[in-house]
Amino acid sequence: MLDFFWEFRQQQQIADAESNASSAKLEVNQHSGKLRDLEQQLARVTLVSQALWELLRERAGLTEEELIDKIAEVDLRDGSRDNRLSPQVLECPKCQRKLSTKHFRCIYCGCEVPKAHVFQ
């Protein structure tokens, strides 16, 4: 009789493990699709950035050194050289409370948050 319960318990654990593995596989597939989309977006942004840089270099006579200096300047605006545009803290134009530029609206009064630049 004990063998029956032991076998039943093992079968239940196997079924649970198979279910968990199936769920994990589905989640991996979903994340793989998102990763592919992000890679395509990054490739497109890289292509557009290169095209814009070539236009600026050709038409405005800018140098690569000037570009690198500007990248460093923009990167350091948030106080950290980390190769990213970080959200900044600003005051709401309506209620003057501090809030992050990552929000589209003030979390206190609902006023639209002005963006520091076009890529926010």
Secondary structure, 3 states (H helix, E strand, C coil): CHHHHHHHHHHHHHHHHHHHHHHHHHHHHHHHHHHHHHHHHHHHHHHHHHHHHHHHHHHHCCCHHHHHHHHHHHHHHHCCCCCCCCCCEEECCCCCCEEECCCCECCCCCCECCCCCCCC
